[in-house]
Every structure is written in C-alpha cells, then in structure tokens.
Amino acid sequence: MYKKIFDQETQKEMDSFFLNDLSRYGKIETLRKGQVINQKSPDNIYIILEGEFNQIMYSKNGDEIIFFRMTAGDIFGETDFFDNSRTFVMHKVLKNAKVSIISREILEAKLIEFPNMYNYFLKSVIRKQRMIMMELSNFKFNDSTGKLADFLVRLYYTEDININFKNYISIVLTHEEIANRIGLNRTTVTNGLKIFKDRNLIEVKDRKLIIKDIEGLKNLTNIPIEE
C-alpha cells in the first residue's frame, strides 16, 4: 500500500510539473523558519520551491496535530481552492523556505488552457486522503510499538530507495515531532527507537535514521501493508 501511495515515478512527475512548469506563473515569496501561513481565503495554491513545512491544526487549548511534512515539489491549498472554502489547517515553516503562490485567476485560466493539469491536483488530493486513512488505521489497530514501526515504514517509502541505497531517511525528526505525529509521548518514542536499534531494525547516524530491516518493521505493525 505505502509503496503505491508514494510511488516514486508518480512523485517525480508531479514534482517536475509543479516546480518547473506551474511555479513560473506564481508570485515568489521567501519565508523564515517558524513562520505560520494561515491563508485568509481559498484563492491561492502554494508550491514549495525550497524548505520544509508541516501542515498543522491547533485545538482550542493550543494543542497541535501534524498532518503532513512537506518538502520541495509539494503543494498545499489545493483542497481549499477546489472546494472554494477555507479549512482550519495552517502551515508552519520548518526550514527557511521559498514558495510560488498561484492565484485563482491565473490557475483557472491555465486549467482551461491545459485541462490535463487537473490530474496532478487530483493525485495530490487523493494521496493526502489515503495518507490520513492509513494514519487513522495506525491509531486504531496498533499498539505503541506498532504505531512507531508503521510510521517508520511510511517514511521509508517516501524516499527514493533506488537512489538512497543505504535507506537513509532524509528528513530529520526529533523524538518530540515523531511523538506528535503518532499520538505517543516522547519517552515512549525514545524507548521504542532504542528497542528497534537493539533488534538491528534501524540505525541512527548523524541524527538521521537508517532503515536496516524494513520487513522486520512491517512485521511489527497490525496494518496489512502490501507491496
């Protein structure tokens, strides 16, 4: 399932379209680490040119939930744009970033001119919907060990393993960030990663995770993950 959701050929095609084609029609904006984008209207789509973002939502009490981690080539705002309605999600800059902001006027004109562009937006929305579906399954079906293992499996399949032959996870995540993503506390994540290292399932080098036994991690999750 994860291999299909994060199919690398599809991802490269989408990245190329958003980065090399559509971004040329937008307004370029530079953002600093820590900034939060809270769109006031559903009339723009954002293409990430550089940097990293978390898509987040806050509760009334200020608690934070992270939906997605996004990097260059990813987009956000597309659901609001096509639904013509704002949601409560916001986007926090994790590394100094640069985005191309495409206005409704420009994008609607381009969609009329090149209707095949709809396919790329549809793929983006579907992929995010499936990711949320799998995360909900993780919460429901797995214990703490399974939740952590499933999260690492997902990270593994977001990488281009054909290039990344050592199976490095390129995104650096703190134990606190991982805990936030999967509904555990930091201590549980720290202990779980230690157990995985002791079992030779993973390795940590220069703060980056290396997946040494993906099949072993799959065996720890109760979600039926298929190739």
C-alpha positions, 0 to 999 in steps of 0.5 A, spaced: 500 500 500 505 505 502 509 503 496 503 505 491 501 511 495 508 514 494 510 511 488 516 514 486 515 515 478 508 518 480 512 523 485 517 525 480 512 527 475 508 531 479 514 534 482 517 536 475 510 539 473 509 543 479 516 546 480 518 547 473 512 548 469 506 551 474 511 555 479 513 560 473 506 563 473 506 564 481 508 570 485 515 568 489 515 569 496 521 567 501 519 565 508 523 564 515 523 558 519 517 558 524 513 562 520 505 560 520 501 561 513 494 561 515 491 563 508 485 568 509 481 565 503 481 559 498 484 563 492 491 561 492 495 554 491 502 554 494 508 550 491 514 549 495 520 551 491 525 550 497 524 548 505 520 544 509 513 545 512 508 541 516 501 542 515 498 543 522 491 544 526 491 547 533 485 545 538 482 550 542 487 549 548 493 550 543 494 543 542 497 541 535 496 535 530 501 534 524 498 532 518 503 532 513 511 534 512 512 537 506 518 538 502 520 541 495 515 539 489 509 539 494 503 543 494 498 545 499 491 549 498 489 545 493 483 542 497 481 549 499 481 552 492 477 546 489 472 546 494 472 554 494 472 554 502 477 555 507 479 549 512 482 550 519 489 547 517 495 552 517 502 551 515 508 552 519 515 553 516 520 548 518 526 550 514 527 557 511 523 556 505 521 559 498 514 558 495 510 560 488 503 562 490 498 561 484 492 565 484 485 563 482 485 567 476 491 565 473 490 557 475 483 557 472 485 560 466 491 555 465 486 549 467 482 551 461 488 552 457 491 545 459 485 541 462 490 535 463 493 539 469 487 537 473 490 530 474 496 532 478 491 536 483 487 530 483 493 525 485 495 530 490 488 530 493 487 523 493 494 521 496 493 526 502 486 522 503 489 515 503 495 518 507 490 520 513 486 513 512 492 509 513 494 514 519 487 513 522 488 505 521 495 506 525 491 509 531 486 504 531 489 497 530 496 498 533 499 498 539 505 503 541 510 499 538 506 498 532 504 505 531 512 507 531 514 501 526 508 503 521 510 510 521 517 508 520 515 504 514 511 510 511 517 514 511 521 509 508 517 509 502 517 516 501 524 516 499 527 514 493 530 507 495 533 506 488 537 512 489 538 512 497 541 505 497 543 505 504 535 507 506 537 513 509 531 517 511 532 524 509 528 528 513 530 529 520 525 528 526 526 529 533 523 524 538 518 530 540 515 531 532 515 523 531 511 523 538 506 528 535 505 525 529 503 518 532 499 520 538 505 517 543 509 521 548 516 522 547 519 517 552 515 512 549 518 514 542 525 514 545 524 507 548 521 504 542 527 507 537 532 504 542 528 497 542 528 497 534 536 499 534 537 493 539 533 488 534 538 491 528 531 494 525 534 501 524 540 505 525 541 512 527 547 516 524 548 523 524 541 524 527 538 521 521 535 514 521 537 508 517 532 503 515 536 496 516 530 491 516 524 494 513 520 487 513 522 486 520 518 493 521 512 491 517 512 485 521 511 489 527 505 493 525 497 490 525 496 494 518 496 489 512 501 493 508 502 490 501 507 491 496 
